[in-house]
Each structure stands twice: as C-alpha cells, then as structure tokens.
C-alpha cells in the first residue's frame, strides 16, 4: 500500500452504554456508536449517487464472473474500497436527499467501505457554471448571516443523521466544483483588480467546515474544484482561499481527461493526464495536505480499450505521487443508456437550470446494461 505522508491516522472510539444491573442511572454517551471504518492509505473509490434510484427501478448487478450480487459487493470485487455520495437539499423525488444518502451510507459502512460525503448545497447538480441556491433558502440570499446559518444547519443535520445511523464518514466536501464560488448570488468568487476575492465564498465554506468538524472531527474536510490539470489557476485559487481564511484538511479535484479544455484548445487525454500529475505534485508541495481526485471519468468513440488505457495510465501515475490519497470514478455503475427520471422531466429541469430541455444519459459509465463491470473497472485491481 502507498505510504501516506500527509494524512493523520484515522480512528475515533465511540462507547456504547452498557446494561445497568443495579438500577442506577448510567451516564449517557456524548455520541452515538459509530462502526469504525479506517481511511485507506490510497482510496480506490466510486461515486454511486444514482445507485438507489437504479435499484428501485429494478436494475441488478453482477460480478465479473457473472455471479449476481449487490452493487457494493460487485464494486468490492473490482477493487473499490471507498464510496462517494452527493447530498442535495430538497431534490427530485428525494434522490440524493438526506434519507436516501443515510440509507445508502449505512450499507457502505456495513460493507466495510470508507465514505466521502459531497455537499452540493443545492437541490440539483452544482458545478463550475451552476451553483443554484436551494429553493428553501432563496429568500435569504441577500443576508450572509442567514445563508451561513443555512449551510451550517444543513451540514449538521445530514452528518448527525449519518452519525446516529452508525456511519463512518472519512472525507467531507464542502461544495462541489466551487471554482466560481457557491450559492451564486451570495457566495460568488469575484475578480477585483486582477485579484480573486473569495471573501463571501470563504464565509459560507467555513460555516460548512466548522459544522462538519463538530460532528466528525476526524474526517478530512475539503474544498473541491475542477480541472485537476490546471496547475497555475489551481494554485492561484487555493492560495487566495487560504489567504482569505479558508480551512482545509485536504484538496479534492475533478479530472475528465477526454473533456479537458484550455480556453478554446482541447487537450489530448495524454496531455491532460500528464499535466494533472504535474499540477497535483505542485499542490502537495505547496499546501502540505493530501490531494484526492474526487471525480474521474473516461469515454471514447474508439471504444472500451482506449477508455481503459486512459484511466489506467492516469491512476498508475497518480498512485506514484506522495500525498495523493485516492481516485474516485464518477458513476461507474451506469451503461450509457440508463438515466435518472429527472433527466426526462422538462418541468423539473427548467426548475433546476432555467432551461426547457431534457438531458441525455451520462456517457462515461463503466458497466454494461446487464449490470456487469466492463474492463474499465479492471483499473482498480490492476
């Protein structure tokens, strides 16, 4: 296993009340009992936010040898040792809401898998171009104190529910791909005189950070930005974040090598991978915290073999970088045809994006339509 240089050792002991035979009143425990799951020295992870909806619709999964099994067992058979789950505030039909996440997280902990919780602070996907305020918070968007309170309360509510359910949480993302800020209209990143002003973003982020550490003090809590390959801009962003008071135990990045653009120029997958490795080395050296690739995905018109090659080369090189502590594949369990119900609901998409449209299926899954892993998943065992 890869030696971890920057991560503090993970373990938190939570005592449970014992039986009381003499009828005296026992002293209550300050925290619920949590089943400990150690943070892997190198996480081979999968983001499976769609899994519960897929299962509810009847999707079955099978291991590489064709044996039918639950998704978590299939992923473990592929070498996966960690799971990432996103959290939305008031999502479509409850998928990726608190109850859905707690139910899946209980299964994750029971399976002995480490867990990353990814807070979007939205009712739908948050990304570099869309950080929509949850509908329930919209009326307070001009009041920074109230918005910070919303972030803190939501973070606490979800994490406490997980803790009460006996779930170990190893990593926590405060915001998703927040290069341009979060909760647009309140926590935007602003350029002033060629300087990046993250003042409002940091206030919101730190409200989430402090809430997260209060519930899970041993979890690594971190910001998340896209473009893992963009060394210069990532260093500038994180320097501004730190200088303006941002707190972090680690750094989370996204990397989609076949969709990496530098301005109007598209990088080749090989260029994107190579630049990402160099960029991450720089972040580790500069900020002295672990770096995690919280999202990676591959696709190619040339077929499965090329997709596997792109991912395999990336993971091989990342595993060599001291301070890189994991790679998470985004939604590997889909097949390029299945899509969540919300993608076909014009009214819902308009509510979440402002556009009257439907969305196509995600094209970077790594399973077949029969629920079997493709060779792309071999990258986690090779």
C-alpha positions as CSV (number, residue, x, y, z in Angstrom):
1,X,0.0,0.0,0.0
2,X,1.1,3.5,-0.7
3,X,2.7,5.3,2.3
4,X,0.7,8.3,3.3
5,X,2.8,11.2,4.3
6,X,0.2,13.9,5.0
7,X,-2.9,12.3,6.5
8,X,-3.3,12.0,10.3
9,X,-4.1,8.5,11.5
10,X,-7.8,7.8,11.5
11,X,-9.7,6.3,14.4
12,X,-12.4,7.6,16.7
13,X,-13.7,5.4,19.5
14,X,-17.4,5.8,20.4
15,X,-18.5,4.0,23.5
16,X,-22.0,2.5,23.9
17,X,-24.0,2.3,27.0
18,X,-23.8,-1.0,28.9
19,X,-26.6,-2.8,30.7
20,X,-27.3,-1.5,34.2
21,X,-28.0,-4.2,36.7
22,X,-28.2,-2.1,39.9
23,X,-30.9,0.2,38.6
24,X,-28.6,3.2,38.9
25,X,-28.8,5.8,36.1
26,X,-25.9,5.3,33.7
27,X,-24.0,8.3,32.3
28,X,-25.2,8.8,28.7
29,X,-22.6,8.7,26.0
30,X,-21.9,12.1,24.3
31,X,-22.0,10.5,20.8
32,X,-23.8,7.6,19.2
33,X,-21.9,4.4,18.5
34,X,-20.2,4.5,15.1
35,X,-18.9,1.5,13.3
36,X,-15.2,2.4,12.6
37,X,-14.0,2.1,9.0
38,X,-10.4,3.0,8.5
39,X,-9.4,5.6,5.9
40,X,-7.5,3.7,3.2
41,X,-4.0,4.8,2.6
42,X,-5.0,5.0,-1.1
43,X,-8.7,5.2,-1.9
44,X,-9.9,3.4,-5.0
45,X,-13.4,4.9,-5.0
46,X,-16.7,5.1,-6.8
47,X,-19.3,7.8,-6.7
48,X,-22.6,6.0,-6.8
49,X,-25.2,8.7,-6.3
50,X,-27.6,7.1,-8.8
51,X,-27.4,3.6,-7.4
52,X,-30.5,3.7,-5.2
53,X,-32.7,5.0,-8.0
54,X,-31.3,2.3,-10.3
55,X,-32.0,-0.4,-7.8
56,X,-35.6,1.0,-7.1
57,X,-36.2,0.7,-10.9
58,X,-35.1,-3.0,-10.9
59,X,-31.5,-2.8,-12.0
60,X,-29.5,-5.8,-10.9
61,X,-25.7,-6.1,-10.8
62,X,-23.3,-9.0,-11.3
63,X,-19.6,-9.6,-10.7
64,X,-17.0,-10.0,-13.4
65,X,-17.6,-13.8,-13.4
66,X,-21.4,-13.3,-14.0
67,X,-22.5,-14.0,-10.4
68,X,-25.4,-11.8,-9.4
69,X,-24.6,-9.7,-6.3
70,X,-25.4,-6.4,-4.7
71,X,-23.7,-3.3,-6.2
72,X,-21.4,-2.8,-3.2
73,X,-20.2,-6.4,-3.4
74,X,-19.6,-6.0,-7.2
75,X,-17.6,-2.9,-6.6
76,X,-15.5,-4.5,-3.9
77,X,-14.8,-7.4,-6.3
78,X,-13.5,-4.8,-8.6
79,X,-11.1,-3.4,-6.0
80,X,-13.1,-0.5,-4.8
81,X,-12.5,0.4,-1.1
82,X,-14.4,3.7,-0.8
83,X,-17.7,5.3,-1.9
84,X,-18.7,8.9,-2.6
85,X,-22.3,10.1,-2.1
86,X,-23.6,13.5,-3.1
87,X,-26.1,15.4,-0.9
88,X,-28.8,17.8,-2.2
89,X,-31.1,19.8,0.0
90,X,-34.6,19.2,-1.5
91,X,-34.0,17.0,-4.6
92,X,-36.3,15.5,-7.2
93,X,-38.3,12.7,-5.5
94,X,-35.8,12.6,-2.7
95,X,-32.9,11.0,-4.6
96,X,-29.6,12.1,-3.1
97,X,-31.5,13.8,-0.3
98,X,-30.8,13.1,3.4
99,X,-32.9,10.0,3.8
100,X,-31.6,8.4,0.6
101,X,-28.0,9.2,1.5
102,X,-28.3,7.8,5.0
103,X,-29.8,4.6,3.7
104,X,-27.0,4.0,1.2
105,X,-24.3,5.2,3.7
106,X,-25.5,2.6,6.2
107,X,-24.9,-0.1,3.6
108,X,-21.5,1.4,2.8
109,X,-20.3,1.3,6.4
110,X,-21.7,-2.2,6.8
111,X,-19.7,-3.3,3.8
112,X,-16.5,-2.0,5.4
113,X,-16.1,0.7,2.8
114,X,-14.8,4.2,3.5
115,X,-17.2,7.1,2.7
116,X,-16.9,10.5,1.2
117,X,-19.9,12.9,1.6
118,X,-20.2,15.5,-1.1
119,X,-22.3,18.5,-0.1
120,X,-23.6,20.5,-3.2
121,X,-25.7,23.0,-1.2
122,X,-28.3,22.9,-3.9
123,X,-31.4,21.0,-4.9
124,X,-29.6,19.7,-8.1
125,X,-26.1,19.4,-9.5
126,X,-23.7,22.1,-8.5
127,X,-20.8,22.7,-10.9
128,X,-18.5,25.5,-12.1
129,X,-21.3,27.1,-14.1
130,X,-24.3,26.4,-11.8
131,X,-24.4,26.8,-8.1
132,X,-28.2,27.3,-7.6
133,X,-29.4,28.3,-4.2
134,X,-31.8,25.7,-2.7
135,X,-35.4,26.9,-3.1
136,X,-35.9,26.9,0.6
137,X,-33.0,29.3,1.1
138,X,-33.7,31.6,-1.8
139,X,-35.5,34.3,0.2
140,X,-32.4,34.8,2.4
141,X,-29.8,35.1,-0.3
142,X,-29.1,38.8,0.5
143,X,-28.4,38.0,4.1
144,X,-24.9,36.4,4.6
145,X,-25.5,35.5,8.2
146,X,-28.7,33.6,7.4
147,X,-27.1,31.9,4.4
148,X,-24.2,30.8,6.6
149,X,-26.7,29.5,9.1
150,X,-28.4,27.5,6.4
151,X,-25.1,25.9,5.3
152,X,-24.2,25.1,8.9
153,X,-27.6,23.7,9.8
154,X,-27.9,21.6,6.7
155,X,-24.4,20.2,7.1
156,X,-25.0,19.4,10.8
157,X,-28.4,17.8,10.1
158,X,-27.1,15.4,7.4
159,X,-23.9,14.5,9.2
160,X,-25.7,14.0,12.5
161,X,-28.2,11.7,10.8
162,X,-25.3,9.7,9.4
163,X,-23.6,9.5,12.8
164,X,-26.9,8.5,14.5
165,X,-27.1,5.7,11.9
166,X,-23.7,4.4,12.9
167,X,-22.0,5.5,9.7
168,X,-18.3,6.3,9.5
169,X,-17.5,9.4,7.3
170,X,-13.9,9.6,6.3
171,X,-14.0,12.7,3.9
172,X,-16.4,15.6,3.6
173,X,-16.6,18.0,0.6
174,X,-17.9,21.5,1.4
175,X,-19.3,22.4,-2.0
176,X,-19.0,20.8,-5.4
177,X,-16.6,22.2,-8.1
178,X,-16.7,25.6,-6.5
179,X,-14.1,27.4,-8.6
180,X,-16.6,30.2,-9.3
181,X,-18.0,30.1,-5.8
182,X,-21.1,28.5,-4.3
183,X,-24.7,29.6,-3.8
184,X,-24.5,32.0,-6.7
185,X,-25.8,35.4,-5.7
186,X,-24.3,35.1,-2.3
187,X,-21.0,33.3,-2.3
188,X,-19.6,34.1,-5.8
189,X,-15.9,34.3,-6.5
190,X,-15.2,37.8,-7.7
191,X,-12.2,39.2,-9.6
192,X,-11.2,42.6,-8.5
193,X,-8.2,44.4,-9.9
194,X,-6.8,41.1,-11.1
195,X,-7.2,39.6,-7.6
196,X,-9.6,36.8,-6.7
197,X,-11.9,37.8,-4.0
198,X,-13.3,34.7,-2.2
199,X,-14.5,36.6,0.9
200,X,-18.1,35.6,0.7
201,X,-17.4,32.1,-0.5
202,X,-15.0,31.5,2.4
203,X,-17.6,32.7,4.9
204,X,-20.1,30.1,3.6
205,X,-17.5,27.4,3.1
206,X,-16.1,27.8,6.7
207,X,-19.6,27.6,8.1
208,X,-19.8,24.2,6.5
209,X,-16.3,23.2,7.5
210,X,-16.9,24.1,11.2
211,X,-20.2,22.2,11.2
212,X,-18.6,19.2,9.7
213,X,-15.7,19.1,12.1
214,X,-18.1,19.4,15.0
215,X,-19.9,16.2,14.1
216,X,-17.0,14.2,12.6
217,X,-13.8,15.8,14.0
218,X,-11.6,13.1,12.4
219,X,-12.9,13.4,8.9
220,X,-10.9,15.2,6.3
221,X,-12.9,18.3,5.2
222,X,-12.0,19.9,2.0
223,X,-12.9,22.2,-0.9
224,X,-13.5,20.8,-4.4
225,X,-12.5,22.4,-7.7
226,X,-12.5,21.2,-11.3
227,X,-9.6,21.0,-13.9
228,X,-7.0,18.9,-12.0
229,X,-4.6,19.6,-14.9
230,X,-4.7,23.4,-14.5
231,X,-1.6,24.0,-12.2
232,X,-1.4,27.8,-12.4
233,X,-5.0,28.6,-11.8
234,X,-5.5,25.9,-9.2
235,X,-2.5,27.2,-7.2
236,X,-3.8,30.8,-7.5
237,X,-7.3,29.7,-6.4
238,X,-6.1,27.7,-3.4
239,X,-3.6,30.4,-2.4
240,X,-6.4,33.0,-2.4
241,X,-8.7,30.6,-0.5
242,X,-6.0,30.1,2.2
243,X,-5.0,33.7,2.4
244,X,-8.6,34.7,2.9
245,X,-9.2,32.4,5.8
246,X,-10.3,29.1,4.1
247,X,-9.8,26.0,6.2
248,X,-8.9,22.6,4.7
249,X,-7.6,19.3,5.7
250,X,-7.2,18.1,2.1
251,X,-7.9,19.2,-1.5
252,X,-10.5,17.5,-3.8
253,X,-10.2,17.8,-7.6
254,X,-12.2,16.7,-10.7
255,X,-10.4,15.2,-13.8
256,X,-12.1,14.3,-17.1
257,X,-9.1,13.8,-19.4
258,X,-11.1,13.5,-22.6
259,X,-13.1,16.6,-21.9
260,X,-10.2,18.9,-20.8
261,X,-10.1,22.3,-22.5
262,X,-7.6,25.1,-22.1
263,X,-9.5,28.0,-23.4
264,X,-10.6,27.0,-26.9
265,X,-8.0,24.3,-27.2
266,X,-8.9,20.8,-26.2
267,X,-6.1,18.8,-24.6
268,X,-5.4,15.3,-25.7
269,X,-6.2,12.7,-22.9
270,X,-2.4,12.1,-22.6
271,X,-1.7,15.8,-22.2
272,X,-4.5,16.2,-19.7
273,X,-3.2,13.3,-17.6
274,X,0.4,14.4,-17.7
275,X,-0.5,17.9,-16.8
276,X,-2.7,16.7,-14.0
277,X,0.1,14.7,-12.4
278,X,2.4,17.7,-12.5
279,X,-0.2,20.0,-11.2
280,X,-1.1,17.7,-8.3
281,X,2.6,17.4,-7.3
282,X,2.7,21.2,-7.1
283,X,-0.4,21.4,-4.9
284,X,1.0,18.8,-2.5
285,X,4.3,20.6,-2.2
286,X,2.7,24.0,-1.8
287,X,-0.2,23.3,0.6
288,X,1.1,20.2,2.5
289,X,-2.2,18.5,2.6
290,X,-3.5,15.3,0.9
291,X,-4.9,15.6,-2.6
292,X,-7.8,13.4,-3.7
293,X,-9.2,13.0,-7.3
294,X,-12.8,13.1,-6.1
295,X,-14.1,12.7,-9.7
296,X,-12.7,11.0,-12.8
297,X,-14.4,9.7,-15.8
298,X,-13.5,8.4,-19.3
299,X,-15.2,7.8,-22.6
300,X,-14.1,7.5,-26.1
301,X,-15.5,6.9,-29.6
302,X,-12.7,4.4,-30.1
303,X,-14.1,2.0,-27.6
304,X,-13.6,0.4,-24.2
305,X,-9.9,-0.4,-24.7
306,X,-8.9,3.2,-25.2
307,X,-11.0,4.3,-22.2
308,X,-9.3,1.7,-20.0
309,X,-5.9,2.8,-21.2
310,X,-6.6,6.5,-20.5
311,X,-7.8,5.7,-17.0
312,X,-5.1,3.1,-16.2
313,X,-2.3,5.4,-17.2
314,X,-3.8,8.2,-15.1
315,X,-4.2,6.0,-12.0
316,X,-0.8,4.4,-12.3
317,X,0.9,7.8,-12.3
318,X,-1.2,9.3,-9.6
319,X,-0.5,6.4,-7.3
320,X,3.2,7.2,-7.5
321,X,2.7,10.8,-6.2
322,X,3.3,11.1,-2.4
323,X,0.4,12.9,-1.0
324,X,-2.2,11.8,-3.5
325,X,-4.5,9.6,-1.4
326,X,-7.2,8.4,-3.8
327,X,-9.1,8.4,-7.1
328,X,-12.9,8.2,-7.3
329,X,-14.7,7.2,-10.5
330,X,-17.8,9.1,-11.1
331,X,-21.0,7.0,-11.5
332,X,-19.3,3.8,-12.9
333,X,-22.4,1.7,-12.4
334,X,-24.3,3.2,-15.4
335,X,-24.2,2.0,-19.0
336,X,-24.6,5.0,-21.3
337,X,-28.3,4.3,-21.8
338,X,-29.9,4.4,-18.3
339,X,-30.6,7.9,-17.0
340,X,-32.4,9.3,-13.8
341,X,-36.0,10.2,-14.2
342,X,-35.3,13.9,-13.7
343,X,-33.4,14.0,-17.0
344,X,-36.7,13.4,-18.9
345,X,-38.8,15.8,-16.8
346,X,-38.9,19.1,-18.7
347,X,-40.5,21.0,-15.9
348,X,-38.0,19.7,-13.3
349,X,-35.0,20.5,-15.5
350,X,-36.4,24.0,-16.1
351,X,-36.8,24.4,-12.3
352,X,-33.2,23.4,-11.6
353,X,-31.5,25.0,-14.6
354,X,-33.9,27.6,-16.1
355,X,-33.9,25.8,-19.4
356,X,-36.8,23.9,-21.1
357,X,-35.0,20.8,-22.2
358,X,-34.3,17.2,-21.4
359,X,-30.9,15.7,-20.8
360,X,-29.2,12.6,-22.4
361,X,-27.8,9.7,-20.5
362,X,-24.3,10.0,-18.9
363,X,-21.7,8.6,-21.3
364,X,-18.8,7.7,-19.0
365,X,-20.2,4.7,-17.1
366,X,-18.1,1.6,-16.8
367,X,-20.8,-1.1,-16.6
368,X,-22.9,-2.9,-19.2
369,X,-26.6,-2.8,-19.5
370,X,-26.8,-6.1,-17.7
371,X,-25.1,-4.6,-14.6
372,X,-21.7,-6.2,-15.2
373,X,-18.4,-4.2,-14.9
374,X,-16.5,-3.5,-18.2
375,X,-12.8,-3.8,-18.5
376,X,-12.5,-0.1,-17.4
377,X,-13.1,-1.3,-13.9
378,X,-10.0,-3.5,-14.1
379,X,-8.0,-0.3,-13.5
380,X,-8.9,-0.6,-9.8
381,X,-7.5,-4.1,-9.5
382,X,-4.6,-4.0,-11.9
